[in-house]
Amino acid sequence: MRIPFEELKAEFKRSLIKLNFSEDKADVCAQAFAENSRDGVYTHGLNRFPTFVRYIKEGVIKSQNEPTLVNAFGAMEQWDGNLGAGIVNALFCMDRAISLAKENGIGCVAIRNTNHWMRGGTYAWQAAEAGYIGINFTNTIANMAPWGGTTPTLGNNPLVISVPRKGGHVVLDMAISQFSIGKILQYQSYGEQLPVPGGYDGNGKLSTDPTAILESKRVLPIGFWKGSGLTMVLDLLATVLSQGRSTKQITDQAMETGVSQVFIAIKPQSGQQTDDLIEEIINFTKSSQLVDADKPVSYPGENTLRTRERNLKDGVLVDEKIWEEVKGL
């Protein structure tokens, strides 16, 4: 079914205010959850909201807490999230990174002791809308086996990069597995197979069966050993720059909280030359001969803009059972 965007946001906000969120924080979080579903990232929008509420009720998310400054080093700052709402902390950190970039050309903010930021792309779009290049990443609980291993000792640490563009921002928001855990769960809930192998079954064979992959706990890293190395380096950077918890320490808690994140903003050189360079790269990429004439090549973020436009026009696509659950929260 489809729900108007404002109705979706209002329902999220109603629930959060009843959970003692301030008006401002409830509005910020409700906006982010509604935008995630609006943009087609349903796994981190409506579908994730009941889990968010449960974490608040269990005291994992401290809704009243604010981030506090730990250290400042010119264009770099370290903050403590004090286990506040991950969305609120992340929006704050990217805003700080942008402010630092205004002064220095680049700004880097690392935060420790925070919670899940939901969709990493939210903060890349935030940077791009402000006219800045954005780079952000986070570590997670261990949910991916390293190359050559069979048990999870790496986090599926997402990497997000955005470049502002007049004709539609370029935003890459990717998990380091072929499919994010949320996407695998979505395929499982629909009783569908993955379009390409996304992990291994219990016998160590590549599989498109979401249930088999989830049971084996062996999602497939992008680029095999390359993805394994990339996610480890992201954990290193997030932990070292924030002086926060590593994937190991988060996993030892048995609950994904107190994670470490990094937000970088870079001020690009403005002008026609920069615009022309961006368009040259996009146009050249799109000039490739197509595998399927009905499926054009897209730049990262282009399909998001299409989905956004449709969902704002026709209503945001929602899972009816989860929508009813949220209304009853």
C-alpha contacts under 8 A as a table, 3 or more apart, distances in Angstrom:
res1	aa1	res2	aa2	distance
1	M	317	L	5.84
1	M	318	V	5.68
1	M	319	D	6.78
1	M	320	E	6.18
2	R	314	D	7.18
2	R	315	G	4.81
2	R	316	V	4.97
2	R	317	L	4.45
2	R	318	V	5.84
3	I	7	E	6.73
3	I	8	L	6.44
3	I	315	G	4.75
3	I	316	V	5.04
3	I	317	L	6.58
3	I	318	V	7.01
4	P	7	E	5.35
4	P	8	L	6.38
4	P	312	L	7.22
4	P	314	D	7.58
4	P	315	G	4.42
4	P	316	V	5.92
5	F	8	L	5.16
5	F	9	K	6.27
5	F	34	A	6.68
5	F	38	R	7.02
5	F	311	N	7.80
5	F	312	L	6.50
5	F	315	G	6.29
5	F	316	V	5.97
6	E	9	K	5.07
6	E	10	A	5.99
7	E	10	A	5.04
7	E	11	E	6.26
8	L	11	E	5.37
8	L	12	F	6.53
8	L	34	A	6.09
9	K	12	F	5.20
9	K	13	K	6.17
9	K	30	A	5.25
9	K	31	Q	5.87
9	K	33	F	7.46
9	K	34	A	5.25
10	A	13	K	5.06
10	A	14	R	6.06
10	A	30	A	7.31
11	E	14	R	5.12
11	E	15	S	6.42
11	E	326	V	7.65
11	E	327	K	6.74
12	F	15	S	5.36
12	F	16	L	6.37
12	F	26	A	7.99
12	F	30	A	5.05
12	F	33	F	7.69
12	F	34	A	7.84
12	F	49	F	7.96
12	F	326	V	7.74
13	K	16	L	5.13
13	K	17	I	6.12
13	K	26	A	5.30
13	K	27	D	5.88
13	K	29	C	7.63
13	K	30	A	5.12
14	R	17	I	5.40
14	R	18	K	6.43
15	S	18	K	5.27
15	S	19	L	6.48
15	S	329	L	6.56
16	L	19	L	4.90
16	L	20	N	6.65
16	L	21	F	5.54
16	L	26	A	5.48
16	L	30	A	7.90
16	L	53	V	7.84
17	I	20	N	5.15
17	I	21	F	4.84
17	I	22	S	6.51
17	I	23	E	6.68
17	I	26	A	6.03
18	K	21	F	7.21
19	L	56	I	7.70
19	L	57	K	7.79
20	N	63	S	7.61
21	F	25	K	6.09
21	F	26	A	5.48
21	F	63	S	6.03
21	F	64	Q	6.86
22	S	25	K	5.30
22	S	26	A	5.93
22	S	64	Q	7.67
23	E	26	A	5.24
23	E	27	D	6.14
24	D	27	D	5.18
24	D	28	V	6.24
25	K	28	V	5.07
25	K	29	C	6.14
25	K	88	V	6.92
26	A	29	C	5.35
26	A	30	A	5.91
27	D	30	A	5.13
27	D	31	Q	5.96
28	V	31	Q	5.22
28	V	32	A	6.34
28	V	87	I	7.90
28	V	88	V	6.96
29	C	32	A	5.11
29	C	33	F	6.23
29	C	87	I	6.28
29	C	88	V	6.87
30	A	33	F	5.26
30	A	34	A	6.07
31	Q	34	A	5.21
31	Q	35	E	5.98
32	A	35	E	5.07
32	A	36	N	6.12
32	A	45	G	7.76
32	A	87	I	7.48
32	A	122	T	7.29
33	F	36	N	5.17
33	F	37	S	6.61
33	F	44	H	7.06
33	F	45	G	4.49
33	F	46	L	6.51
33	F	49	F	7.34
34	A	37	S	5.35
34	A	38	R	6.04
34	A	45	G	6.10
34	A	46	L	7.12
35	E	38	R	4.71
35	E	39	D	5.99
35	E	45	G	7.34
36	N	39	D	5.29
36	N	40	G	6.46
36	N	41	V	5.07
36	N	42	Y	6.40
36	N	44	H	6.21
36	N	45	G	4.76
36	N	119	R	6.86
36	N	122	T	7.76
37	S	40	G	5.06
37	S	41	V	5.21
37	S	42	Y	4.60
37	S	43	T	7.87
37	S	44	H	7.28
37	S	45	G	4.68
37	S	46	L	6.29
37	S	316	V	6.68
37	S	317	L	7.33
37	S	318	V	7.66
38	R	41	V	7.43
38	R	42	Y	7.98
38	R	307	T	7.32
38	R	308	R	5.48
38	R	311	N	5.73
38	R	312	L	7.01
38	R	316	V	5.43
38	R	317	L	7.60
39	D	42	Y	7.98
39	D	304	T	5.49
39	D	305	L	7.14
39	D	307	T	5.65
39	D	308	R	4.65
39	D	311	N	7.56
40	G	304	T	6.83
40	G	307	T	6.12
40	G	308	R	7.17
40	G	317	L	7.99
41	V	44	H	5.80
41	V	45	G	6.34
41	V	119	R	7.71
42	Y	45	G	4.85
42	Y	46	L	6.15
42	Y	47	N	5.98
42	Y	48	R	7.96
42	Y	318	V	7.64
43	T	46	L	7.19
43	T	47	N	5.21
43	T	48	R	5.99
43	T	182	G	5.45
43	T	183	K	6.59
43	T	186	Q	7.07
44	H	47	N	6.25
44	H	48	R	5.07
44	H	49	F	7.62
44	H	118	M	5.49
44	H	119	R	5.89
44	H	182	G	7.65
45	G	48	R	5.59
45	G	49	F	6.39
45	G	118	M	7.82
46	L	49	F	5.20
46	L	50	P	7.82
46	L	318	V	7.15
46	L	322	I	7.24
46	L	323	W	7.21
47	N	50	P	7.10
47	N	319	D	7.64
47	N	322	I	6.48
48	R	51	T	5.51
48	R	52	F	6.43
49	F	52	F	4.95
49	F	53	V	6.28
49	F	326	V	7.53
50	P	53	V	5.08
50	P	54	R	6.23
50	P	325	E	7.76
50	P	326	V	6.55
50	P	329	L	7.99
51	T	54	R	4.98
51	T	55	Y	6.23
52	F	55	Y	5.22
52	F	56	I	6.41
53	V	56	I	5.11
53	V	57	K	6.29
54	R	57	K	5.09
54	R	58	E	6.10
55	Y	58	E	5.08
55	Y	59	G	6.19
55	Y	60	V	5.11
55	Y	61	I	5.77
56	I	59	G	5.17
56	I	60	V	5.90
56	I	61	I	4.84
56	I	62	K	6.79
56	I	63	S	7.09
57	K	60	V	7.69
58	E	61	I	7.77
59	G	62	K	6.10
60	V	83	L	7.28
60	V	257	T	7.01
61	I	83	L	5.76
61	I	84	G	5.56
61	I	85	A	5.73
61	I	115	N	6.99
62	K	65	N	5.67
62	K	82	N	7.69
62	K	83	L	5.63
62	K	84	G	4.73
62	K	85	A	6.60
63	S	84	G	5.43
63	S	85	A	5.74
64	Q	84	G	6.90
65	N	81	G	7.87
65	N	82	N	6.17
65	N	83	L	7.05
65	N	84	G	5.00
65	N	85	A	7.95
66	E	81	G	6.67
66	E	82	N	6.65
66	E	84	G	6.25
66	E	89	N	7.62
67	P	79	W	6.40
67	P	80	D	5.41
67	P	81	G	4.33
67	P	82	N	5.98
67	P	84	G	7.31
67	P	89	N	6.52
68	T	79	W	5.56
68	T	80	D	5.29
68	T	81	G	6.69
68	T	82	N	7.56
69	L	72	A	7.73
69	L	77	E	7.58
69	L	78	Q	6.28
69	L	79	W	4.51
69	L	80	D	6.43
70	V	77	E	7.66
70	V	78	Q	5.36
70	V	79	W	5.09
70	V	80	D	6.52
71	N	77	E	5.71
71	N	78	Q	5.03
71	N	79	W	7.04
72	A	75	A	7.80
72	A	76	M	5.94
72	A	77	E	4.33
72	A	78	Q	6.32
73	F	76	M	5.02
73	F	77	E	6.01
74	G	77	E	7.60
75	A	100	L	5.70
75	A	101	A	7.26
75	A	104	N	6.27
75	A	106	I	6.57
75	A	107	G	4.96
75	A	108	C	6.28
76	M	100	L	7.72
76	M	107	G	5.95
76	M	108	C	4.70
76	M	109	V	5.71
76	M	110	A	7.90
77	E	108	C	6.45
77	E	109	V	4.85
77	E	110	A	6.36
78	Q	109	V	5.90
78	Q	110	A	4.95
78	Q	111	I	5.74
78	Q	112	R	7.90
78	Q	241	L	7.60
78	Q	242	S	5.82
79	W	109	V	7.40
79	W	110	A	6.27
79	W	111	I	4.62
79	W	112	R	6.46
79	W	242	S	7.36
80	D	111	I	5.51
80	D	112	R	5.05
80	D	113	N	5.78
80	D	114	T	7.18
81	G	84	G	5.80
81	G	89	N	6.30
81	G	111	I	6.28
81	G	112	R	5.90
81	G	113	N	5.09
81	G	114	T	4.49
81	G	115	N	7.86
82	N	113	N	5.68
82	N	114	T	6.28
83	L	86	G	7.76
83	L	113	N	5.56
83	L	114	T	4.70
83	L	115	N	5.99
83	L	257	T	7.42
83	L	258	G	6.16
84	G	88	V	7.52
84	G	89	N	6.82
84	G	114	T	6.15
84	G	115	N	6.69
85	A	88	V	5.48
85	A	89	N	6.32
85	A	114	T	7.30
85	A	115	N	6.06
85	A	116	H	7.78
85	A	117	W	7.92
86	G	89	N	5.13
86	G	90	A	5.94
86	G	114	T	5.82
86	G	115	N	4.28
86	G	116	H	5.01
86	G	117	W	4.45
86	G	118	M	7.47
87	I	90	A	5.20
87	I	91	L	6.17
87	I	115	N	7.97
87	I	116	H	7.37
87	I	117	W	4.80
87	I	118	M	6.83
88	V	91	L	5.39
88	V	92	F	6.24
89	N	92	F	5.13
89	N	93	C	6.17
89	N	114	T	7.14
90	A	93	C	5.03
90	A	94	M	6.25
90	A	117	W	6.38
90	A	123	Y	7.11
91	L	94	M	5.38
91	L	95	D	6.17
91	L	123	Y	6.32
91	L	126	Q	7.88
92	F	95	D	5.12
92	F	96	R	6.23
93	C	96	R	5.02
93	C	97	A	6.17
93	C	109	V	6.05
93	C	110	A	7.69
93	C	111	I	7.56
93	C	263	F	6.49
94	M	97	A	4.90
94	M	98	I	6.17
94	M	109	V	7.33
94	M	123	Y	6.41
94	M	126	Q	7.57
94	M	127	A	7.01
94	M	263	F	5.61
94	M	264	I	7.13
94	M	265	A	7.28
95	D	98	I	5.12
95	D	99	S	6.28
95	D	127	A	7.85
96	R	99	S	5.01
96	R	100	L	6.22
96	R	107	G	7.74
96	R	109	V	6.99
97	A	100	L	5.12
97	A	101	A	6.13
97	A	106	I	7.62
97	A	107	G	4.49
97	A	108	C	5.34
97	A	109	V	5.63
97	A	263	F	6.49
97	A	264	I	5.83
97	A	265	A	5.37
98	I	101	A	4.96
98	I	102	K	6.23
98	I	106	I	7.80
98	I	107	G	6.27
98	I	127	A	7.05
98	I	130	A	7.96
98	I	132	Y	7.22
98	I	264	I	7.86
98	I	265	A	5.34
98	I	266	I	7.53
99	S	102	K	5.18
99	S	103	E	6.82
99	S	107	G	7.31
100	L	103	E	5.32
100	L	104	N	6.03
100	L	105	G	7.53
100	L	106	I	6.48
100	L	107	G	4.56
100	L	108	C	7.53
101	A	104	N	4.95
101	A	105	G	4.39
101	A	106	I	3.96
101	A	107	G	4.39
101	A	265	A	6.00
101	A	266	I	5.84
101	A	267	K	6.01
102	K	105	G	5.83
102	K	106	I	7.39
102	K	267	K	6.94
103	E	106	I	7.87
104	N	107	G	6.91
105	G	266	I	5.90
105	G	267	K	5.12
105	G	268	P	7.96
106	I	264	I	7.26
106	I	265	A	5.67
106	I	266	I	4.43
106	I	267	K	6.22
107	G	264	I	5.61
107	G	265	A	5.22
107	G	266	I	6.55
108	C	262	V	7.17
108	C	263	F	5.72
108	C	264	I	4.42
108	C	265	A	6.58
109	V	262	V	5.83
109	V	263	F	5.17
109	V	264	I	6.43
110	A	238	A	7.13
110	A	241	L	5.93
110	A	242	S	4.75
110	A	260	S	7.45
110	A	261	Q	5.72
110	A	262	V	4.35
110	A	263	F	6.28
111	I	114	T	6.97
111	I	242	S	5.28
111	I	244	G	7.60
111	I	260	S	5.79
111	I	261	Q	5.32
111	I	262	V	6.38
112	R	239	T	7.91
112	R	242	S	5.42
112	R	243	Q	6.88
112	R	244	G	4.68
112	R	245	R	6.98
112	R	258	G	6.67
112	R	259	V	6.08
112	R	260	S	4.42
112	R	261	Q	6.51
113	N	244	G	6.50
113	N	245	R	7.24
113	N	257	T	7.38
113	N	258	G	3.81
113	N	259	V	5.44
113	N	260	S	6.33
114	T	257	T	6.74
114	T	258	G	4.75
114	T	259	V	5.29
114	T	260	S	6.60
114	T	261	Q	7.95
115	N	256	E	7.64
115	N	257	T	5.18
115	N	258	G	5.68
115	N	259	V	5.88
116	H	256	E	7.65
116	H	257	T	7.05
116	H	259	V	7.30
117	W	120	G	6.40
119	R	122	T	5.73
120	G	123	Y	6.06
120	G	124	A	7.11
120	G	136	N	7.37
120	G	137	F	7.43
120	G	158	P	7.40
120	G	159	L	7.82
120	G	160	V	6.38
120	G	173	D	6.59
121	G	124	A	4.95
121	G	125	W	6.13
121	G	160	V	6.25
121	G	171	V	7.15
121	G	172	L	7.47
121	G	173	D	5.37
122	T	125	W	5.37
122	T	126	Q	6.26
123	Y	126	Q	4.72
123	Y	127	A	6.27
123	Y	134	G	7.69
123	Y	136	N	7.58
124	A	127	A	5.18
124	A	128	A	6.21
124	A	133	I	7.91
124	A	134	G	5.24
124	A	135	I	6.75
124	A	136	N	7.23
124	A	160	V	6.60
124	A	161	I	6.26
124	A	162	S	5.29
124	A	171	V	6.65
125	W	128	A	5.02
125	W	129	E	5.94
125	W	162	S	6.90
125	W	169	H	7.63
125	W	171	V	6.98
126	Q	129	E	5.31
126	Q	130	A	6.45
127	A	130	A	5.18
127	A	131	G	6.45
127	A	132	Y	5.13
127	A	133	I	6.26
127	A	134	G	5.30
127	A	162	S	7.44
127	A	164	P	7.93
127	A	265	A	6.82
128	A	131	G	4.93
128	A	132	Y	5.08
128	A	133	I	6.00
128	A	134	G	6.67
128	A	162	S	6.22
128	A	163	V	5.99
128	A	164	P	4.46
128	A	165	R	7.73
128	A	169	H	6.49
129	E	132	Y	7.41
129	E	164	P	6.88
129	E	169	H	7.97
131	G	164	P	5.60
131	G	267	K	7.44
131	G	268	P	7.91
132	Y	163	V	6.99
132	Y	164	P	6.25
132	Y	265	A	6.04
132	Y	266	I	5.60
132	Y	267	K	5.08
132	Y	268	P	6.39
133	I	161	I	7.46
133	I	162	S	5.52
133	I	163	V	4.76
133	I	164	P	6.29
133	I	265	A	5.60
133	I	266	I	4.99
133	I	267	K	6.39
133	I	268	P	6.73
134	G	160	V	7.74
134	G	161	I	5.52
134	G	162	S	4.98
134	G	163	V	6.78
134	G	263	F	7.44
134	G	264	I	5.75
134	G	265	A	4.76
134	G	266	I	6.54
135	I	159	L	7.61
135	I	160	V	5.64
135	I	161	I	4.54
135	I	162	S	6.61
135	I	263	F	6.00
135	I	264	I	5.00
135	I	265	A	6.51
136	N	159	L	6.25
136	N	160	V	5.28
136	N	161	I	6.70
136	N	261	Q	7.40
136	N	262	V	5.43
136	N	263	F	4.46
136	N	264	I	6.08
137	F	157	N	6.92
137	F	158	P	5.70
137	F	159	L	4.80
137	F	160	V	6.18
137	F	234	L	7.07
137	F	238	A	7.34
137	F	261	Q	5.80
137	F	262	V	5.55
137	F	263	F	6.96
138	T	157	N	5.69
138	T	158	P	6.27
138	T	159	L	7.47
138	T	234	L	7.33
138	T	235	D	7.28
138	T	238	A	6.33
138	T	259	V	7.28
138	T	260	S	5.86
138	T	261	Q	4.25
138	T	262	V	6.45
139	N	155	G	6.13
139	N	156	N	7.38
139	N	157	N	4.85
139	N	158	P	7.54
139	N	234	L	7.02
139	N	235	D	5.28
139	N	238	A	6.60
139	N	239	T	7.92
139	N	246	S	7.14
139	N	247	T	6.17
139	N	259	V	6.20
139	N	260	S	5.84
139	N	261	Q	6.59
140	T	143	N	7.94
140	T	155	G	4.90
140	T	156	N	6.44
140	T	157	N	5.91
140	T	247	T	5.74
140	T	250	I	7.14
140	T	256	E	6.64
140	T	259	V	6.40
141	I	154	L	7.72
141	I	155	G	5.41
141	I	156	N	7.87
141	I	247	T	5.40
141	I	248	K	7.43
141	I	250	I	5.50
141	I	251	T	4.97
141	I	255	M	7.45
141	I	256	E	5.40
142	A	152	P	5.51
142	A	153	T	5.17
142	A	154	L	4.78
142	A	155	G	4.23
142	A	156	N	7.16
142	A	247	T	5.96
142	A	248	K	7.02
142	A	250	I	7.89
142	A	251	T	5.83
143	N	152	P	5.13
143	N	153	T	7.00
143	N	154	L	6.27
143	N	155	G	5.37
143	N	156	N	6.17
143	N	217	K	6.89
143	N	218	R	7.92
143	N	219	V	7.99
144	M	151	T	7.43
144	M	152	P	4.50
144	M	153	T	6.37
144	M	154	L	5.16
144	M	155	G	5.82
144	M	156	N	5.95
144	M	177	S	7.94
144	M	217	K	6.93
144	M	218	R	5.98
144	M	219	V	5.91
144	M	220	L	7.78
144	M	221	P	7.65
145	A	148	G	8.00
145	A	149	G	5.60
145	A	150	T	5.56
145	A	151	T	5.07
145	A	152	P	3.92
145	A	153	T	5.62
145	A	154	L	5.98
145	A	217	K	7.69
145	A	218	R	5.86
145	A	219	V	7.33
146	P	149	G	5.23
146	P	150	T	7.45
146	P	151	T	7.81
146	P	152	P	6.97
146	P	153	T	6.58
146	P	154	L	6.21
146	P	225	W	7.74
146	P	228	S	5.38
147	W	221	P	7.99
147	W	224	F	6.71
147	W	225	W	5.21
147	W	228	S	5.77
149	G	152	P	7.84
150	T	218	R	6.71
151	T	217	K	7.19
151	T	218	R	7.20
152	P	155	G	7.81
152	P	217	K	6.92
152	P	218	R	7.19
153	T	247	T	7.89
153	T	248	K	7.29
154	L	228	S	7.82
154	L	231	T	7.09
154	L	232	M	6.54
154	L	247	T	6.74
155	G	231	T	6.81
155	G	232	M	7.65
155	G	235	D	7.53
155	G	247	T	6.00
156	N	175	A	6.31
156	N	176	I	5.55
156	N	177	S	6.49
156	N	180	S	7.88
156	N	231	T	6.51
157	N	175	A	6.41
157	N	176	I	6.18
157	N	231	T	5.53
157	N	234	L	6.67
157	N	235	D	7.01
158	P	173	D	7.31
158	P	174	M	5.59
158	P	175	A	4.28
158	P	176	I	5.82
158	P	231	T	7.78
159	L	172	L	8.00
159	L	173	D	6.27
159	L	174	M	5.67
159	L	175	A	6.54
159	L	176	I	7.46
160	V	171	V	7.38
160	V	172	L	5.52
160	V	173	D	4.46
160	V	174	M	6.30
161	I	171	V	5.89
161	I	172	L	5.19
161	I	173	D	6.66
162	S	169	H	7.11
162	S	170	V	5.49
162	S	171	V	4.26
162	S	172	L	6.15
163	V	169	H	6.04
163	V	170	V	5.14
163	V	171	V	6.53
164	P	168	G	7.56
164	P	169	H	4.77
164	P	170	V	6.41
165	R	168	G	5.35
165	R	169	H	4.54
165	R	170	V	6.72
165	R	275	D	7.26
165	R	278	I	7.61
166	K	169	H	6.89
166	K	275	D	7.92
168	G	301	G	7.88
168	G	302	E	7.18
168	G	305	L	7.66
169	H	301	G	6.81
169	H	302	E	7.95
170	V	299	Y	6.75
170	V	300	P	5.50
170	V	301	G	5.37
170	V	302	E	7.31
171	V	300	P	5.26
171	V	301	G	4.79
172	L	300	P	5.15
172	L	301	G	6.52
175	A	178	Q	7.35
175	A	179	F	7.02
175	A	180	S	5.54
176	I	180	S	7.67
176	I	221	P	5.83
176	I	222	I	5.73
176	I	227	G	5.91
176	I	228	S	7.86
176	I	230	L	7.67
176	I	231	T	6.35
177	S	180	S	5.94
177	S	198	G	7.68
177	S	219	V	6.35
177	S	220	L	5.42
177	S	221	P	4.15
177	S	222	I	5.10
177	S	227	G	7.26
178	Q	198	G	5.54
178	Q	199	G	7.91
178	Q	219	V	7.54
178	Q	220	L	5.76
178	Q	221	P	5.86
178	Q	222	I	5.08
179	F	183	K	6.05
179	F	184	I	6.35
179	F	198	G	6.01
179	F	219	V	7.80
179	F	220	L	7.84
180	S	183	K	5.16
180	S	184	I	6.36
181	I	184	I	5.12
181	I	185	L	6.21
182	G	185	L	5.09
182	G	186	Q	6.19
183	K	186	Q	4.90
183	K	187	Y	6.33
184	I	187	Y	5.20
184	I	188	Q	6.22
184	I	194	L	7.59
184	I	210	P	5.59
184	I	214	L	7.90
185	L	188	Q	4.93
185	L	189	S	6.12
185	L	210	P	7.03
186	Q	189	S	5.13
186	Q	190	Y	6.37
187	Y	190	Y	5.19
187	Y	191	G	6.19
187	Y	192	E	5.18
187	Y	193	Q	6.55
187	Y	194	L	6.73
187	Y	210	P	6.62
188	Q	191	G	5.01
188	Q	192	E	6.07
188	Q	193	Q	7.57
188	Q	210	P	5.47
188	Q	211	T	6.24
189	S	192	E	7.75
192	E	209	D	7.96
192	E	210	P	7.93
193	Q	208	T	5.52
193	Q	209	D	5.33
193	Q	210	P	6.50
194	L	197	P	6.58
194	L	198	G	6.91
194	L	208	T	4.78
194	L	209	D	6.47
194	L	210	P	6.75
195	P	208	T	6.91
196	V	208	T	6.00
197	P	206	L	5.92
197	P	207	S	4.96
197	P	208	T	4.48
197	P	220	L	7.89
198	G	206	L	7.34
198	G	207	S	6.38
198	G	208	T	5.88
198	G	210	P	7.82
198	G	213	I	7.48
198	G	219	V	6.02
198	G	220	L	5.32
199	G	206	L	5.62
199	G	207	S	5.69
199	G	208	T	7.20
199	G	213	I	5.47
199	G	218	R	5.61
199	G	219	V	4.06
199	G	220	L	4.21
200	Y	203	N	7.54
200	Y	204	G	5.30
200	Y	205	K	5.13
200	Y	206	L	4.43
200	Y	207	S	5.28
200	Y	212	A	7.35
200	Y	213	I	5.45
200	Y	216	S	6.81
200	Y	218	R	5.56
200	Y	219	V	6.50
200	Y	220	L	7.06
201	D	204	G	5.41
201	D	205	K	5.52
201	D	206	L	6.47
201	D	207	S	5.89
201	D	209	D	7.79
201	D	212	A	4.96
201	D	213	I	5.29
201	D	215	E	7.65
201	D	216	S	5.77
201	D	218	R	7.62
202	G	205	K	7.45
202	G	212	A	6.75
202	G	213	I	7.76
202	G	215	E	7.43
202	G	216	S	5.28
207	S	210	P	7.93
207	S	212	A	7.53
207	S	213	I	7.03
208	T	213	I	7.85
209	D	212	A	5.40
209	D	213	I	6.33
210	P	213	I	5.13
210	P	214	L	6.14
211	T	214	L	5.19
211	T	215	E	6.11
212	A	215	E	5.15
212	A	216	S	6.19
213	I	216	S	5.22
213	I	217	K	5.99
213	I	218	R	6.01
213	I	219	V	6.28
214	L	217	K	5.00
214	L	218	R	7.13
214	L	219	V	7.56
220	L	224	F	6.88
221	P	224	F	5.10
221	P	225	W	7.26
221	P	226	K	7.79
221	P	227	G	4.96
221	P	228	S	5.90
222	I	225	W	7.98
222	I	226	K	7.03
222	I	227	G	4.73
222	I	228	S	7.70
223	G	226	K	5.07
223	G	227	G	5.24
224	F	227	G	5.63
224	F	228	S	6.56
225	W	228	S	4.94
225	W	229	G	6.24
226	K	229	G	5.17
226	K	230	L	6.13
227	G	230	L	4.95
227	G	231	T	6.13
228	S	231	T	5.57
228	S	232	M	6.46
229	G	232	M	5.24
229	G	233	V	6.31
230	L	233	V	5.18
230	L	234	L	6.28
231	T	234	L	5.07
231	T	235	D	6.34
232	M	235	D	5.16
232	M	236	L	6.32
233	V	236	L	4.91
233	V	237	L	6.17
234	L	237	L	5.11
234	L	238	A	6.06
235	D	238	A	5.24
235	D	239	T	5.96
235	D	246	S	6.48
235	D	247	T	6.71
236	L	239	T	5.31
236	L	240	V	5.91
236	L	246	S	7.53
237	L	240	V	5.28
237	L	241	L	5.78
238	A	241	L	5.49
238	A	242	S	6.01
238	A	243	Q	7.99
238	A	244	G	7.75
238	A	246	S	7.92
238	A	260	S	5.51
238	A	261	Q	5.32
238	A	262	V	5.79
239	T	242	S	5.42
239	T	243	Q	5.37
239	T	244	G	5.14
239	T	245	R	5.96
239	T	246	S	5.43
239	T	260	S	5.93
239	T	261	Q	7.78
240	V	243	Q	5.02
240	V	244	G	7.17
241	L	244	G	8.00
241	L	262	V	7.55
242	S	260	S	6.39
242	S	261	Q	7.16
242	S	262	V	7.48
244	G	259	V	7.29
244	G	260	S	5.66
245	R	248	K	7.81
245	R	249	Q	5.60
245	R	250	I	6.23
245	R	258	G	6.77
245	R	259	V	6.06
245	R	260	S	6.13
246	S	249	Q	5.20
246	S	250	I	6.19
246	S	259	V	7.48
246	S	260	S	7.27
247	T	250	I	5.07
247	T	251	T	6.01
247	T	259	V	7.94
248	K	251	T	5.09
248	K	252	D	6.14
249	Q	252	D	5.05
249	Q	253	Q	6.72
250	I	253	Q	5.44
250	I	254	A	7.11
250	I	255	M	7.01
250	I	256	E	6.09
250	I	257	T	6.69
250	I	258	G	6.89
250	I	259	V	6.77
251	T	254	A	5.20
251	T	255	M	6.74
251	T	256	E	7.04
253	Q	256	E	7.52
256	E	259	V	7.18
269	Q	274	T	6.73
270	S	273	Q	7.91
270	S	274	T	6.21
270	S	275	D	7.83
271	G	274	T	5.65
271	G	275	D	6.55
272	Q	275	D	5.01
272	Q	276	D	6.00
273	Q	276	D	5.10
273	Q	277	L	6.20
274	T	277	L	5.16
274	T	278	I	6.35
275	D	278	I	5.29
275	D	279	E	6.31
276	D	279	E	5.13
276	D	280	E	6.03
277	L	280	E	5.07
277	L	281	I	6.40
278	I	281	I	5.37
278	I	282	I	6.37
279	E	282	I	5.11
279	E	283	N	5.86
280	E	283	N	5.25
280	E	284	F	5.97
281	I	284	F	5.26
281	I	285	T	6.17
282	I	285	T	5.18
282	I	286	K	6.22
282	I	299	Y	6.88
283	N	286	K	5.10
283	N	287	S	6.20
284	F	287	S	5.12
284	F	288	S	7.37
285	T	288	S	6.11
285	T	297	V	7.63
286	K	296	P	7.56
286	K	297	V	5.37
286	K	298	S	6.97
288	S	297	V	7.74
290	L	293	A	5.80
290	L	295	K	7.50
290	L	296	P	6.74
290	L	297	V	7.38
291	V	295	K	7.82
292	D	295	K	5.36
292	D	296	P	7.48
293	A	296	P	6.69
298	S	302	E	6.02
298	S	303	N	7.08
299	Y	302	E	5.59
300	P	303	N	7.48
301	G	304	T	5.03
301	G	305	L	6.43
302	E	305	L	5.29
302	E	306	R	6.61
303	N	306	R	5.00
303	N	307	T	6.17
304	T	307	T	5.12
304	T	308	R	6.00
305	L	308	R	4.99
305	L	309	E	6.17
306	R	309	E	5.23
306	R	310	R	6.35
307	T	310	R	5.21
307	T	311	N	6.05
308	R	311	N	5.24
308	R	312	L	6.08
309	E	312	L	5.33
309	E	313	K	6.25
310	R	313	K	5.09
310	R	314	D	5.90
310	R	315	G	7.56
311	N	314	D	5.25
311	N	315	G	4.74
311	N	316	V	4.55
311	N	317	L	6.84
312	L	315	G	5.49
312	L	316	V	6.60
318	V	322	I	7.73
318	V	323	W	6.68
319	D	322	I	5.47
319	D	323	W	6.10
320	E	323	W	5.01
320	E	324	E	6.22
321	K	324	E	5.24
321	K	325	E	6.28
322	I	325	E	4.87
322	I	326	V	6.17
323	W	326	V	5.16
323	W	327	K	6.27
324	E	327	K	5.10
324	E	328	G	6.35
325	E	328	G	5.19
325	E	329	L	6.44
326	V	329	L	5.16
